[in-house]
Amino acid sequence: MRSFALLVLGATLALASAAFVPSTTQVKYAEKEFLHKQEDLLLLFRHLYEKDWNPQLVAYAKNFHFKESPELFKHEPTSQWAAKLWQYYEHGLLPKGEVFSVYEEHHLEQAIALFRVLYHAKDWDTFYKVAAWARYYCNEGMFVYALTVAVTHRPDLAGFVLPAPYEISPYHFINTEVIQRAQQYKMQGYYGMTKVDGVYSVVIPANYTGWYVHTNTEQKIAYFTEDIGLNSYYYYLHTDYPFWLGGEQFGLRKDRRGELYLFEHQQLLARYYLERLSNDLGHIPEFSWWSPIATGYYPDLQYYNGHSFPTRENHYLADHAQQHADIRQVVSYEKRLRDAIDQGFFMLPDGKLVNLSTPESVDVLGNLIQSNPDSFGSRFFKYVAMYARIIMGAAIEPVEHYQVIPSVLEHYESALRDPVFYQIYKRIVHYYYQFKDHLPKYTYDELHYPGVKIDGVVVDKLQTFFDQFDLDITNAIDIEPEPYVAGKYDGFGEIEYKPDPVVIKARTMRLNHKPFTYKISLTAEKAGKSVVRVFLGPKYDEYGALYTLNANRENFYELDYFVQELTVGKNAITRISTHFNGYVKDRTTFYELYRRVMVGYQGGEQFPLDMTEAHCGFPTRLMLPKGKKGGMPYQLFVIVSPYHEPTVPQYTGFDPVLSCGIGSGARYVDSYAFGYPLDRPIDETVFYKVPNTFFQDVVIYHKSEGDL
């Protein structure tokens, strides 16, 4: 595909740089050709379960035969993948309407073949025709998964926007009764809906599962675990770094993927624990493979084909013979991990020793635990988390591979809904800390920034609340297909704006917070480039006891992270929450996104390309835990450190206005360990003497909608 010409707004890169989301105030605007392709891409995801919905897509699918066109792909091995995909098609693709699971080996093999063909298509026309073919002939879930990963990793598709996962497939995010009401509106001829400009519309109130069924106290935080933004974030974390994707070609190991895998899950657990404290819940429970699991989960979700997501009762016990075999495997893998960590090395089949005793070895450990292609020991360690999810999800053993009914834990877009997810990853993150505990504690010199002293930190009043958000769930209903017009769909001609005849939205209540500011006052004896890290953590445990720092370090969540130039003398640093790095705002709904694309294509307002809704960012609404009406005490930890440049300068090899830089090796602002300096055991006799650190007590207040 030729590069797209883009107009650039005259703005400069901000000095502050996010750890994972490119931080820039720069905006680019899409030209007509880009918008044409953007519109075509959006339509691939619309009305996912109706293969005949769009005649143009049907024409592409039926007239394209990549089996006879190996020259359309970039690399010779890809023609083999095309032949393999065609072989699956002739001898049994996963049927349409069945449930796709990335944890089912046969499903994954087909998805990888489709991904490879999409990824290596030599140009846009080939890519799009393969996608249209796959949309028509392949299973819907497999198609979306392979296409999403391909768009994420193809460099020439940087800047293209995909619909939000919860709008592509509302079934993984929205409760059954809401989906049922949406379908009833359609079946009853849009009765009771409002019609404006030829479009029927309605908004259906949606709630969380705890509103209907109180199975255990864990449902007190269903507003957090079932948040559509949080679950979308985790889904995208997987599509950025799939456990099956890696190697030299994709460069994912250049991003410290193993360390990132462990750190991201540690941060999820820390953020989850802060929310638990706000609701008078204690530590994340631990479990035994051989004892009943106290925490049940009723998902209240239903697949498109009518099957309900499996329910796990309280005190669930895995008692099936196959489950026992799987548990024995997991226990064996866990023992090998513990032994390798404690020994400080492990041996490859050829007798070579791999070091696990240096700080940098955390990347090796993370790859081992994820068992990805960039690990050395997948033969011995396998997918601990995958087996754990399958066992704990309580799904029924399928009769055959193409008729599975996976649990919420077996989908990345719904896994965070289940409280057991956090229990599983608490167990896995324990290996991360087991490794870190073998490393030496940071010395005074390693923590100290000579000549820099933090004088104080002042924070605005922190206040959270619940607000409303409308998401487009029109994909949950079937509509009448567009009429076929002979000769109209032979190529990529002009496009016209054709909104759906109906738009159905679900209105959810989500956690949010008022914007706030913090100010850091510090004194520097010399000018220089520094990096500032700000963490939010508990002050007290669930019993009201004051935490010791060493016992509390794993509960701190990285709130902000940026580069700062220091001047000689007094420095005053002001940060506004709306400018914190690593966060993104709510996704634009499909209906509005499609409208903006078409308005831009037809010469109206320009269509901006920026990172404000980047898929690799954490929802900005969720940076603060809920707190309590009378106030909930927490604490900020601030550290200012000398700037250490990363091996590959940030933003090298990708455009930070359009891309998250996955696989570039240039995503990160510096070379410190993720979570520094709370990642290792703390010598408190040294830590509290470091003048470039500061602890500040804060209180988070929660206000009900009527109080605001």
C-alpha positions as CSV (number, residue, x, y, z in Angstrom):
1,M,0.0,0.0,0.0
2,R,1.4,3.4,-0.8
3,S,1.8,5.8,2.1
4,F,-1.0,8.1,2.9
5,A,-0.5,11.9,2.6
6,L,-1.7,13.5,5.8
7,L,-2.0,17.1,6.8
8,V,-0.3,18.0,10.1
9,L,-1.5,20.5,12.6
10,G,1.2,22.9,13.8
11,A,1.8,21.5,17.2
12,T,4.9,20.1,19.0
13,L,5.6,17.0,20.9
14,A,5.0,17.3,24.6
15,L,8.0,16.8,26.9
16,A,6.1,14.4,29.1
17,S,6.3,10.9,27.8
18,A,4.0,8.0,28.7
19,A,5.3,4.6,29.6
20,F,3.1,2.8,27.0
21,V,0.9,5.3,25.2
22,P,2.8,7.8,22.9
23,S,2.4,11.2,24.5
24,T,1.9,13.9,21.9
25,T,-0.2,17.0,21.3
26,Q,0.2,16.5,17.6
27,V,-2.8,15.8,15.4
28,K,-2.9,14.7,11.8
29,Y,-5.8,14.8,9.5
30,A,-6.8,12.1,7.1
31,E,-7.1,12.7,3.4
32,K,-9.8,11.3,1.1
33,E,-8.1,8.0,0.1
34,F,-7.4,7.2,3.8
35,L,-11.1,7.8,4.7
36,H,-12.3,5.7,1.9
37,K,-10.3,2.8,3.2
38,Q,-11.3,3.6,6.8
39,E,-15.0,3.4,5.8
40,D,-14.4,0.1,4.1
41,L,-12.6,-1.2,7.2
42,L,-15.4,-0.2,9.5
43,L,-18.1,-1.9,7.4
44,L,-16.2,-5.2,7.8
45,F,-17.2,-5.2,11.5
46,R,-20.8,-4.1,11.0
47,H,-23.6,-6.6,11.4
48,L,-21.0,-9.2,12.0
49,Y,-23.4,-12.2,12.1
50,E,-25.1,-11.4,8.7
51,K,-22.8,-12.5,5.9
52,D,-25.1,-11.2,3.2
53,W,-25.7,-7.8,4.7
54,N,-23.6,-5.8,2.3
55,P,-23.6,-6.8,-1.4
56,Q,-20.2,-5.2,-2.0
57,L,-18.6,-7.4,0.6
58,V,-20.4,-10.4,-0.8
59,A,-19.1,-9.6,-4.3
60,Y,-15.5,-9.3,-3.1
61,A,-15.8,-12.6,-1.2
62,K,-17.3,-14.6,-4.0
63,N,-15.0,-13.2,-6.7
64,F,-11.7,-13.6,-4.9
65,H,-9.7,-16.9,-4.9
66,F,-6.4,-16.4,-3.2
67,K,-5.6,-20.1,-3.6
68,E,-4.6,-19.4,-7.2
69,S,-2.9,-16.1,-6.4
70,P,0.3,-16.7,-4.4
71,E,1.9,-13.6,-6.0
72,L,-0.5,-11.4,-4.1
73,F,1.4,-12.0,-0.9
74,K,4.7,-10.5,0.2
75,H,6.7,-13.5,1.3
76,E,7.0,-17.0,-0.1
77,P,6.0,-18.8,3.2
78,T,2.7,-16.9,3.1
79,S,1.6,-18.7,0.0
80,Q,1.9,-21.8,2.1
81,W,-0.3,-20.2,4.8
82,A,-2.8,-19.3,2.0
83,A,-2.8,-22.9,0.9
84,K,-3.3,-24.0,4.5
85,L,-6.2,-21.7,5.0
86,W,-7.8,-22.9,1.8
87,Q,-7.3,-26.5,3.0
88,Y,-9.1,-25.6,6.2
89,Y,-11.9,-24.1,4.1
90,E,-12.3,-27.2,2.0
91,H,-12.0,-29.7,4.8
92,G,-13.7,-28.0,7.7
93,L,-13.4,-24.5,9.0
94,L,-14.9,-23.6,12.3
95,P,-18.5,-23.2,11.2
96,K,-20.2,-19.8,11.3
97,G,-22.4,-19.3,14.4
98,E,-20.2,-21.5,16.6
99,V,-18.2,-19.9,19.5
100,F,-14.6,-19.1,18.8
101,S,-12.1,-19.6,21.6
102,V,-8.4,-18.7,21.3
103,Y,-7.7,-21.4,23.9
104,E,-9.1,-24.2,21.7
105,E,-6.1,-25.6,19.7
106,H,-8.1,-26.2,16.5
107,H,-9.7,-22.8,16.5
108,L,-6.3,-21.1,17.1
109,E,-4.6,-22.9,14.3
110,Q,-7.2,-21.6,11.8
111,A,-7.1,-18.1,13.3
112,I,-3.3,-18.0,12.9
113,A,-3.5,-19.1,9.3
114,L,-6.0,-16.3,8.6
115,F,-3.9,-13.8,10.4
116,R,-0.8,-14.7,8.4
117,V,-2.6,-14.3,5.1
118,L,-4.0,-11.0,6.1
119,Y,-0.7,-9.7,7.5
120,H,1.3,-10.6,4.4
121,A,-1.2,-9.4,1.8
122,K,1.0,-7.3,-0.5
123,D,-1.3,-4.2,-0.8
124,W,-4.6,-2.8,0.4
125,D,-6.7,-4.3,-2.3
126,T,-5.4,-7.8,-1.5
127,F,-5.8,-7.3,2.2
128,Y,-9.3,-6.1,1.9
129,K,-10.5,-8.8,-0.5
130,V,-9.0,-11.5,1.8
131,A,-10.8,-9.8,4.7
132,A,-14.1,-9.7,2.8
133,W,-13.6,-13.4,1.9
134,A,-13.0,-14.3,5.5
135,R,-16.0,-12.3,6.7
136,Y,-18.2,-14.3,4.3
137,Y,-16.8,-17.8,4.8
138,C,-15.1,-17.9,8.2
139,N,-16.4,-18.1,11.7
140,E,-17.4,-14.6,13.0
141,G,-15.4,-14.7,16.1
142,M,-12.3,-16.1,14.4
143,F,-12.6,-13.5,11.6
144,V,-12.8,-10.5,14.1
145,Y,-9.9,-11.9,16.1
146,A,-7.5,-12.5,13.2
147,L,-8.4,-9.2,11.5
148,T,-7.9,-7.2,14.7
149,V,-4.5,-8.7,15.3
150,A,-3.5,-8.1,11.7
151,V,-4.6,-4.5,11.7
152,T,-2.7,-3.9,15.0
153,H,0.6,-5.3,13.7
154,R,0.6,-4.2,10.0
155,P,2.8,-1.0,9.9
156,D,1.0,0.3,6.9
157,L,-2.3,0.3,8.8
158,A,-1.2,2.6,11.5
159,G,-3.8,5.3,12.2
160,F,-6.8,3.2,11.1
161,V,-9.5,3.0,13.7
162,L,-11.4,-0.2,14.6
163,P,-14.8,-0.1,16.3
164,A,-14.7,-0.8,20.1
165,P,-14.8,-4.5,21.0
166,Y,-18.0,-4.0,22.9
167,E,-19.7,-2.6,19.8
168,I,-18.4,-5.3,17.5
169,S,-19.7,-8.1,19.8
170,P,-21.9,-6.8,22.5
171,Y,-22.6,-10.4,23.7
172,H,-19.3,-10.4,25.6
173,F,-20.0,-7.2,27.5
174,I,-23.8,-6.6,27.8
175,N,-26.2,-8.6,30.0
176,T,-28.6,-10.9,28.4
177,E,-31.8,-9.0,29.2
178,V,-30.5,-5.9,27.4
179,I,-29.7,-7.9,24.3
180,Q,-33.1,-9.5,24.5
181,R,-34.8,-6.1,24.6
182,A,-32.8,-4.9,21.6
183,Q,-33.9,-7.9,19.6
184,Q,-37.5,-7.4,20.6
185,Y,-37.5,-3.8,19.4
186,K,-36.4,-5.1,16.0
187,M,-38.9,-8.0,15.9
188,Q,-41.8,-5.7,16.9
189,G,-41.2,-3.3,14.0
190,Y,-39.3,-0.7,16.0
191,Y,-42.4,-0.1,18.1
192,G,-41.8,2.5,20.8
193,M,-38.6,3.8,19.2
194,T,-37.9,7.4,18.0
195,K,-37.4,8.1,14.3
196,V,-35.1,11.0,13.4
197,D,-33.9,11.6,9.8
198,G,-35.0,8.2,8.8
199,V,-33.2,6.4,11.6
200,Y,-35.0,4.6,14.4
201,S,-33.2,4.9,17.8
202,V,-33.7,3.9,21.4
203,V,-31.6,3.8,24.6
204,I,-31.9,0.7,26.9
205,P,-30.8,1.0,30.5
206,A,-28.1,-1.6,31.3
207,N,-26.8,-2.7,34.7
208,Y,-24.3,-5.1,36.2
209,T,-24.9,-8.8,37.2
210,G,-24.9,-7.9,40.9
211,W,-28.1,-5.9,40.3
212,Y,-30.0,-9.2,39.7
213,V,-28.1,-11.9,41.5
214,H,-26.1,-11.6,44.7
215,T,-24.0,-14.7,44.7
216,N,-21.2,-13.5,47.0
217,T,-19.6,-10.2,48.3
218,E,-17.3,-10.0,45.3
219,Q,-20.2,-8.6,43.3
220,K,-19.9,-5.3,45.2
221,I,-17.3,-4.3,42.7
222,A,-19.0,-5.6,39.6
223,Y,-19.1,-1.9,38.4
224,F,-15.3,-2.2,38.1
225,T,-14.7,-5.8,37.0
226,E,-17.5,-5.6,34.4
227,D,-16.5,-2.1,33.1
228,I,-16.5,-2.2,29.3
229,G,-13.5,0.1,29.1
230,L,-11.4,-2.0,31.5
231,N,-12.3,-5.3,29.7
232,S,-11.5,-3.7,26.3
233,Y,-8.1,-2.5,27.6
234,Y,-7.3,-6.1,28.6
235,Y,-8.4,-7.5,25.3
236,Y,-6.2,-5.0,23.4
237,L,-3.3,-5.9,25.7
238,H,-3.6,-9.4,24.4
239,T,-4.0,-8.4,20.7
240,D,-0.8,-6.4,21.0
241,Y,1.1,-9.3,22.5
242,P,-0.7,-12.6,21.7
243,F,0.8,-15.6,23.5
244,W,1.2,-17.3,20.1
245,L,2.9,-14.5,18.2
246,G,6.5,-13.5,18.3
247,G,9.9,-14.1,16.8
248,E,12.2,-11.9,14.8
249,Q,9.6,-11.0,12.2
250,F,7.3,-9.3,14.7
251,G,9.9,-7.9,17.1
252,L,7.7,-8.2,20.2
253,R,10.6,-9.2,22.4
254,K,12.2,-5.9,21.7
255,D,9.4,-4.3,23.8
256,R,10.5,-6.2,26.9
257,R,7.3,-8.2,26.4
258,G,7.9,-10.7,29.2
259,E,8.6,-8.0,31.8
260,L,5.6,-6.1,30.5
261,Y,3.3,-9.1,30.7
262,L,4.2,-9.5,34.4
263,F,4.1,-5.8,35.2
264,E,0.7,-5.2,33.5
265,H,-0.9,-8.0,35.6
266,Q,0.7,-6.8,38.8
267,Q,-0.7,-3.3,38.0
268,L,-4.2,-4.8,37.4
269,L,-4.1,-6.6,40.7
270,A,-2.9,-3.4,42.5
271,R,-5.7,-1.3,40.9
272,Y,-8.3,-4.1,41.7
273,Y,-7.1,-4.2,45.4
274,L,-7.6,-0.4,45.7
275,E,-11.1,-0.9,44.5
276,R,-11.7,-3.7,47.0
277,L,-10.6,-1.5,49.9
278,S,-13.2,1.1,48.8
279,N,-15.9,-1.6,49.3
280,D,-14.6,-3.0,52.6
281,L,-13.2,-6.1,50.9
282,G,-9.9,-7.5,52.0
283,H,-7.0,-9.1,50.2
284,I,-7.6,-11.0,47.0
285,P,-8.4,-14.6,48.1
286,E,-6.0,-17.4,47.5
287,F,-7.1,-20.9,46.4
288,S,-6.0,-24.5,46.2
289,W,-6.3,-26.6,43.1
290,W,-7.6,-29.5,45.1
291,S,-10.1,-27.6,47.4
292,P,-13.5,-26.0,46.6
293,I,-13.3,-22.5,45.1
294,A,-15.3,-20.3,47.3
295,T,-16.0,-17.6,44.8
296,G,-18.7,-18.3,42.2
297,Y,-19.7,-16.2,39.2
298,Y,-22.9,-15.7,37.4
299,P,-22.0,-13.9,34.1
300,D,-25.6,-13.2,32.8
301,L,-24.2,-13.3,29.2
302,Q,-25.4,-15.2,26.2
303,Y,-23.6,-16.1,23.0
304,Y,-25.1,-15.2,19.6
305,N,-26.0,-18.8,19.0
306,G,-28.2,-18.9,22.1
307,H,-25.9,-20.7,24.5
308,S,-25.4,-19.1,27.9
309,F,-21.9,-18.4,29.2
310,P,-21.2,-21.1,31.9
311,T,-21.9,-20.3,35.5
312,R,-19.6,-21.3,38.3
313,E,-21.3,-22.0,41.6
314,N,-19.9,-20.9,45.0
315,H,-17.5,-23.6,46.4
316,Y,-16.9,-25.1,43.0
317,L,-14.7,-28.1,42.9
318,A,-13.0,-29.4,39.7
319,D,-13.9,-33.1,40.0
320,H,-13.9,-34.3,36.3
321,A,-11.1,-36.8,35.4
322,Q,-9.8,-34.5,32.6
323,Q,-9.8,-31.5,35.0
324,H,-7.7,-33.6,37.4
325,A,-5.2,-34.4,34.7
326,D,-5.0,-30.7,33.7
327,I,-4.5,-29.7,37.4
328,R,-1.6,-32.2,37.7
329,Q,-0.1,-30.6,34.6
330,V,-0.4,-27.1,36.0
331,V,1.0,-28.2,39.4
332,S,4.0,-29.7,37.5
333,Y,4.6,-26.5,35.5
334,E,4.3,-24.4,38.6
335,K,6.9,-26.5,40.4
336,R,9.3,-26.1,37.5
337,L,8.8,-22.3,37.6
338,R,9.5,-22.1,41.3
339,D,12.6,-24.3,41.0
340,A,14.0,-22.3,38.1
341,I,13.5,-19.1,40.0
342,D,15.1,-20.3,43.1
343,Q,18.0,-22.0,41.3
344,G,18.5,-18.8,39.2
345,F,18.7,-20.7,35.9
346,F,17.1,-23.4,33.8
347,M,18.4,-25.8,31.2
348,L,17.4,-26.1,27.6
349,P,17.1,-29.5,25.8
350,D,20.6,-29.0,24.3
351,G,22.2,-28.6,27.7
352,K,22.6,-24.8,27.5
353,L,21.9,-22.9,30.8
354,V,19.6,-19.8,30.7
355,N,20.4,-17.2,33.5
356,L,17.5,-16.2,35.7
357,S,19.5,-14.4,38.3
358,T,20.0,-10.9,36.8
359,P,17.5,-8.0,36.9
360,E,17.1,-8.2,33.1
361,S,16.1,-11.9,33.5
362,V,12.6,-10.8,34.5
363,D,11.9,-10.5,30.7
364,V,12.9,-14.2,30.3
365,L,10.7,-15.2,33.2
366,G,7.7,-13.3,31.8
367,N,8.1,-15.0,28.5
368,L,8.4,-18.4,30.2
369,I,5.2,-17.8,32.2
370,Q,3.3,-16.6,29.1
371,S,5.0,-19.4,27.1
372,N,5.2,-17.3,24.0
373,P,7.4,-17.9,20.9
374,D,10.1,-15.6,22.4
375,S,10.6,-17.8,25.4
376,F,13.3,-20.5,25.7
377,G,11.4,-23.1,27.6
378,S,7.9,-23.5,26.4
379,R,8.6,-27.2,26.1
380,F,8.8,-27.4,29.9
381,F,6.5,-24.7,31.2
382,K,3.6,-24.3,28.9
383,Y,0.6,-22.0,29.4
384,V,0.0,-22.0,33.2
385,A,-2.6,-19.2,32.9
386,M,-4.4,-20.8,30.1
387,Y,-4.9,-24.1,31.9
388,A,-5.9,-22.2,35.0
389,R,-8.6,-20.3,33.2
390,I,-10.0,-23.4,31.6
391,I,-10.1,-25.3,34.9
392,M,-11.5,-22.4,37.0
393,G,-14.0,-21.3,34.3
394,A,-16.2,-24.4,35.0
395,A,-17.1,-24.8,31.3
396,I,-18.6,-28.1,30.3
397,E,-16.2,-30.5,28.5
398,P,-17.3,-30.2,24.8
399,V,-18.4,-33.2,22.7
400,E,-16.2,-32.0,19.8
401,H,-13.8,-29.2,19.0
402,Y,-16.2,-27.1,17.0
403,Q,-19.0,-27.0,19.6
404,V,-17.4,-25.4,22.6
405,I,-19.1,-23.2,25.2
406,P,-16.2,-21.3,26.8
407,S,-16.4,-19.5,30.1
408,V,-15.8,-15.8,30.5
409,L,-12.3,-16.6,31.6
410,E,-11.5,-18.1,28.2
411,H,-12.1,-14.8,26.4
412,Y,-9.8,-11.8,26.8
413,E,-12.7,-9.4,26.3
414,S,-14.6,-10.8,29.3
415,A,-12.0,-12.4,31.6
416,L,-11.8,-9.5,34.0
417,R,-15.5,-9.9,34.8
418,D,-14.8,-13.0,36.9
419,P,-13.4,-12.4,40.4
420,V,-11.4,-15.7,40.0
421,F,-9.3,-14.0,37.3
422,Y,-7.6,-12.0,40.0
423,Q,-7.1,-15.0,42.2
424,I,-5.4,-16.8,39.3
425,Y,-3.1,-13.9,38.5
426,K,-2.3,-13.2,42.1
427,R,-0.8,-16.7,42.0
428,I,1.1,-16.0,38.8
429,V,2.3,-12.5,39.9
430,H,3.7,-14.3,43.0
431,Y,6.3,-15.8,40.8
432,Y,7.2,-12.3,39.7
433,Y,7.8,-11.3,43.3
434,Q,9.6,-14.5,44.0
435,F,12.0,-13.6,41.3
436,K,12.3,-10.0,42.5
437,D,12.9,-11.2,46.1
438,H,16.1,-12.9,45.0
439,L,17.5,-9.6,43.6
440,P,19.5,-7.3,45.9
441,K,17.6,-4.4,47.5
442,Y,18.2,-1.0,45.9
443,T,21.0,0.8,47.7
444,Y,21.0,4.4,48.7
445,D,23.1,5.3,45.7
446,E,20.8,3.5,43.3
447,L,17.8,5.4,44.7
448,H,19.4,8.8,45.4
449,Y,19.3,11.7,42.9
450,P,22.2,13.8,44.0
451,G,21.3,17.5,44.5
452,V,17.5,16.9,44.3
453,K,15.2,17.2,47.2
454,I,11.3,17.1,47.1
455,D,10.1,19.8,49.5
456,G,6.4,18.9,49.3
457,V,3.4,17.6,47.3
458,V,0.0,19.2,47.3
459,V,-3.1,17.4,45.8
460,D,-6.5,18.8,45.0
461,K,-9.6,17.2,46.6
462,L,-10.1,13.8,44.9
463,Q,-13.7,13.0,44.1
464,T,-15.3,10.1,42.2
465,F,-18.8,9.6,41.0
466,F,-20.8,7.4,38.6
467,D,-21.8,8.8,35.2
468,Q,-23.7,7.5,32.1
469,F,-22.3,6.2,28.9
470,D,-24.2,5.1,25.8
471,L,-22.7,2.3,23.6
472,D,-24.0,1.2,20.3
473,I,-25.2,-2.4,20.5
474,T,-26.9,-2.5,17.1
475,N,-24.6,-5.4,16.1
476,A,-26.7,-7.5,18.5
477,I,-29.7,-7.4,16.1
478,D,-30.1,-8.5,12.5
479,I,-31.3,-6.1,9.9
480,E,-32.6,-6.4,6.3
481,P,-29.7,-6.8,3.8
482,E,-29.1,-4.0,1.3
483,P,-30.6,-4.7,-2.1
484,Y,-28.1,-5.9,-4.8
485,V,-27.6,-3.6,-7.8
486,A,-26.0,-5.2,-10.8
487,G,-22.6,-3.8,-11.8
488,K,-22.3,-1.5,-8.7
489,Y,-19.9,-3.6,-6.7
490,D,-17.1,-4.5,-9.1
491,G,-14.4,-2.3,-7.6
492,F,-13.5,0.3,-5.0
493,G,-15.6,3.1,-6.4
494,E,-17.1,6.2,-4.8
495,I,-18.9,5.6,-1.5
496,E,-22.0,7.1,-0.1
497,Y,-23.2,7.7,3.4
498,K,-25.8,5.0,4.3
499,P,-26.5,5.0,8.0
500,D,-28.3,2.0,9.5
501,P,-32.1,2.2,9.6
502,V,-31.8,1.6,13.3
503,V,-29.4,2.4,16.1
504,I,-29.9,0.8,19.5
505,K,-27.8,1.9,22.5
506,A,-27.3,0.5,26.0
507,R,-26.8,3.1,28.8
508,T,-24.4,2.0,31.5
509,M,-23.3,3.7,34.7
510,R,-19.5,3.8,35.0
511,L,-17.0,5.0,37.6
512,N,-15.5,8.4,36.9
513,H,-13.7,11.2,38.8
514,K,-13.5,14.9,38.7
515,P,-10.3,16.4,37.2
516,F,-7.7,17.2,39.7
517,T,-4.2,18.6,40.0
518,Y,-1.1,17.8,42.0
519,K,1.9,20.0,42.5
520,I,5.4,18.9,43.3
521,S,7.8,21.4,44.9
522,L,11.5,20.5,44.7
523,T,14.9,22.0,44.9
524,A,17.7,21.1,42.5
525,E,21.3,22.0,42.8
526,K,21.9,21.6,39.1
527,A,19.9,21.6,35.9
528,G,19.2,18.3,34.2
529,K,16.7,15.9,32.7
530,S,14.8,13.8,35.2
531,V,11.9,11.3,35.2
532,V,9.1,11.6,37.7
533,R,7.0,8.6,38.9
534,V,3.8,9.0,40.9
535,F,2.2,5.9,42.6
536,L,-1.1,5.6,44.4
537,G,-1.4,3.0,47.1
538,P,-3.2,2.0,50.3
539,K,-2.5,3.7,53.6
540,Y,-4.2,1.0,55.7
541,D,-5.2,-2.6,55.2
542,E,-8.8,-3.8,55.4
543,Y,-8.5,-4.0,59.2
544,G,-7.5,-0.4,59.6
545,A,-3.9,-1.3,60.4
546,L,-1.1,0.9,59.1
547,Y,0.8,-0.8,56.3
548,T,4.5,-1.2,56.4
549,L,6.2,-0.1,53.2
550,N,7.7,-3.5,52.4
551,A,4.4,-5.3,52.9
552,N,2.6,-2.7,50.8
553,R,4.9,-2.2,47.8
554,E,3.0,-4.6,45.6
555,N,-0.3,-2.7,46.1
556,F,0.9,0.6,44.5
557,Y,-0.6,1.5,41.2
558,E,1.5,3.8,38.8
559,L,-0.7,6.9,38.5
560,D,1.6,9.1,36.4
561,Y,5.0,9.0,34.7
562,F,6.8,11.7,32.8
563,V,10.0,13.4,31.9
564,Q,10.8,16.8,33.5
565,E,13.6,19.3,32.9
566,L,14.9,20.6,36.2
567,T,16.4,24.1,36.6
568,V,18.8,25.2,39.4
569,G,16.9,26.3,42.5
570,K,13.3,25.9,43.3
571,N,11.1,24.0,40.8
572,A,7.3,23.8,40.8
573,I,5.8,21.0,38.8
574,T,2.0,21.1,38.1
575,R,0.2,18.1,36.6
576,I,-3.4,18.0,35.6
577,S,-5.2,14.6,35.6
578,T,-6.5,15.2,32.1
579,H,-2.8,15.3,30.9
580,F,-1.6,12.2,32.8
581,N,0.3,9.8,30.6
582,G,-0.9,6.3,29.8
583,Y,-4.6,7.0,29.8
584,V,-7.2,7.4,27.0
585,K,-10.7,8.8,26.8
586,D,-13.9,6.9,26.0
587,R,-14.2,5.4,22.5
588,T,-16.3,7.2,19.9
589,T,-19.4,5.1,19.1
590,F,-19.6,3.3,15.8
591,Y,-22.5,5.4,14.5
592,E,-20.7,8.7,15.3
593,L,-17.3,7.4,14.0
594,Y,-18.9,6.3,10.7
595,R,-20.6,9.7,10.4
596,R,-17.4,11.6,11.0
597,V,-15.5,9.5,8.4
598,M,-18.2,10.2,5.8
599,V,-18.4,13.9,6.6
600,G,-14.6,14.1,6.2
601,Y,-14.8,12.1,3.0
602,Q,-17.4,14.4,1.5
603,G,-15.4,17.5,2.3
604,G,-16.9,18.5,5.6
605,E,-15.0,18.8,8.8
606,Q,-11.6,17.1,8.9
607,F,-11.1,13.7,10.4
608,P,-8.4,13.9,13.1
609,L,-5.9,11.1,13.7
610,D,-4.3,11.2,17.2
611,M,-3.8,9.0,20.3
612,T,-6.6,10.3,22.5
613,E,-8.5,7.0,22.0
614,A,-5.5,4.8,21.5
615,H,-6.2,1.1,22.2
616,C,-3.0,0.8,24.2
617,G,-4.1,3.2,27.0
618,F,-5.9,2.6,30.3
619,P,-9.4,4.2,30.7
620,T,-8.8,7.7,32.2
621,R,-12.1,7.3,34.1
622,L,-10.6,4.5,36.2
623,M,-7.3,6.1,37.4
624,L,-8.9,6.6,40.9
625,P,-10.6,4.0,43.0
626,K,-14.1,4.8,44.2
627,G,-13.3,5.7,47.7
628,K,-16.1,6.4,50.2
629,K,-18.7,9.0,50.8
630,G,-17.0,10.1,54.0
631,G,-13.5,9.8,52.5
632,M,-11.1,6.9,52.1
633,P,-7.4,7.4,53.0
634,Y,-4.8,6.4,50.4
635,Q,-1.2,7.7,49.8
636,L,0.8,9.0,46.9
637,F,4.4,8.0,46.5
638,V,6.5,10.3,44.4
639,I,10.1,9.7,43.2
640,V,12.2,12.0,41.0
641,S,15.1,10.1,39.4
642,P,18.0,10.9,36.9
643,Y,16.9,10.2,33.3
644,H,18.4,7.0,31.9
645,E,17.9,6.9,28.1
646,P,16.6,3.6,26.7
647,T,18.7,1.4,24.4
648,V,16.5,2.5,21.5
649,P,15.4,6.2,21.7
650,Q,11.6,6.5,22.2
651,Y,9.5,6.8,19.0
652,T,12.2,5.4,16.8
653,G,10.7,3.6,13.8
654,F,7.1,4.6,14.2
655,D,4.9,7.6,14.2
656,P,3.6,8.3,17.7
657,V,0.7,10.3,16.4
658,L,-0.7,7.2,14.6
659,S,0.7,4.1,16.4
660,C,1.4,2.6,19.8
661,G,4.7,1.3,18.4
662,I,4.1,-2.4,19.1
663,G,7.2,-4.4,18.3
664,S,9.4,-1.3,17.6
665,G,11.5,-1.6,20.8
666,A,11.0,2.2,21.2
667,R,7.8,2.4,23.2
668,Y,9.4,3.4,26.6
669,V,10.8,6.7,27.8
670,D,13.7,5.3,29.8
671,S,15.5,2.1,30.8
672,Y,14.3,1.7,34.4
673,A,12.6,-1.5,35.5
674,F,8.9,-1.4,35.3
675,G,7.5,-0.4,38.7
676,Y,10.9,1.0,39.9
677,P,11.7,1.4,42.8
678,L,8.8,-0.6,44.3
679,D,9.6,-3.7,42.3
680,R,12.2,-5.1,44.7
681,P,12.3,-5.7,48.4
682,I,12.8,-2.4,50.3
683,D,15.4,-1.6,52.9
684,E,13.3,0.8,54.9
685,T,16.3,2.1,56.8
686,V,17.6,3.4,53.5
687,F,14.4,4.2,51.6
688,Y,13.1,6.8,53.9
689,K,16.4,8.7,53.9
690,V,16.3,9.4,50.2
691,P,15.5,13.1,49.7
692,N,14.2,12.7,46.1
693,T,11.2,10.6,47.3
694,F,8.0,11.8,49.1
695,F,4.9,10.3,50.6
696,Q,1.7,12.3,50.7
697,D,-1.5,11.3,52.3
698,V,-4.7,11.7,50.2
699,V,-8.4,11.1,50.7
700,I,-10.7,10.0,48.0
701,Y,-14.4,10.9,48.4
702,H,-17.3,9.3,46.5
703,K,-20.4,11.3,45.7
704,S,-23.6,9.9,44.5
705,E,-25.3,11.3,41.4
706,G,-27.7,13.4,43.5
707,D,-24.9,15.0,45.5
708,L,-23.0,16.4,42.5
